[in-house]
Amino acid sequence: MTGPAPHLLIVDDDERIRGLLRKFLMRHGFLVSVARDAAHARRVLAGLDFDLIVMDVMMPGESGIDLTRALRETHSTPILLLTARGETPDRIEGLEAGADDYLAKPFEPKELLLRINAILRRMPEPEPDNAAPKVVQMGPVRYDIERAELSRGGTPIRLTATEVQLMRIFAENLRQPVTRTKLVEDLGRDGGQAQERAVDVQITRLRRKIESDPKQPRYLQTVRGEGYMLSPD
């Protein structure tokens, strides 16, 4: 890794798992902080910024999914959810809440490391202040490609790391259909129907931020038999 080490927050009510993950990730060059539950995580997040949050779903009190949904109101920090429930509906619920990825327990630590690095690679590099903006206009919604910033009428709209990556892909293929298979591949995910369904969920969430009527999308369109297409003004 180059530059400052990424700072991760591990949120898990199991002290043993917190300790093991902290040691493993520190050995691979990360800075790691830990929180024992959602309330503790809120206190930590009030004072520190993180590059990524790794969070258990099943915790006493506020669940990881509920906390993810709440954090998405104010934070764009990538979130990777961990859970003992690995069924597709559970993964979809986590993604709909705003998570960037989902890993079922038990898992190999190496797979967790690969997924963390894949999410961090999707984060946009900071642009110099004098960079010439390249803008996609969608009615009142404006997307600055260089800065990976979405806004509506001048008000910023927070994007997750996955949504930033999706906007980059669509901006590179304006008015051209992009297949679900290609989206899965470009997002660095394994293939399969479950991952294509996960992409559909991400598209639905992105439409809520772009479209005036997400159920009848004007800009992020479904092209029957071909995939999705971004068609700006």
Steps between C-alpha positions, in 0.01 A plus 500: 500500500617853429422809704339489846372160607121468462319528833235232559230477766400149611155482665420165658355397837728194517822605675694203362405581139582867552844407628573249224392733222693789650824300519456351152426832330777684684745236375390594147575868543172650618431729791216338695256628762226288658151549643298247698151600377309762301488753785877472551555532124295823493722651770817400315369632168412833662868569555685315222481453125554154352577362156274197549271343763484121547185428699318197634127484424379308805576716804299561820296817483534679167590257220774554247241549227314763703824683575602483133167654399544778758861572404407540136311816598826672594797282396628376164765277662500154335338228712565124481245294692582168668224254587432138584199522266621464144176456310432726202208690667728586793771629265243705310373654825854605591563654158167682506599648836808650335777243547768475231559128544386203707702202630340195660653333808702289529745652254866471417697803626665522157159547336419782742832662413430470127156654536629787714769580243248476215271753671788737573614483137156620393531820702579799277842662516490862616514743209711819496303819569565636152382187318265582213157361595326252276132505580201278426173692533177312577229760551569665837758231582864565410785248507860622493692208351845622602404561861249212525247742650123484457278798584141613459450873465841558658429274799748209525361147480708236674612202292637170625824367353301256286275778372806707408634204305167451324486868402856476363405198288187667365681831437754311291214344299251786466191406298637147453347197674723330757417137574445376853783250443742782415388699804568200725846456344592870518392515863748223575233250607472129430248406233165335548133589529533612864758763406291617203205536738728699732581733210126547441466609862783751462338638184170543686675692779688717250178584317352634824782755506483593131141469385198716582291183465722194560220264392495664155867585448584759237879506526617162638300282267445126470565379146308177462727206422814717514543647848504857631582832330565852627344756265555855634359830365 
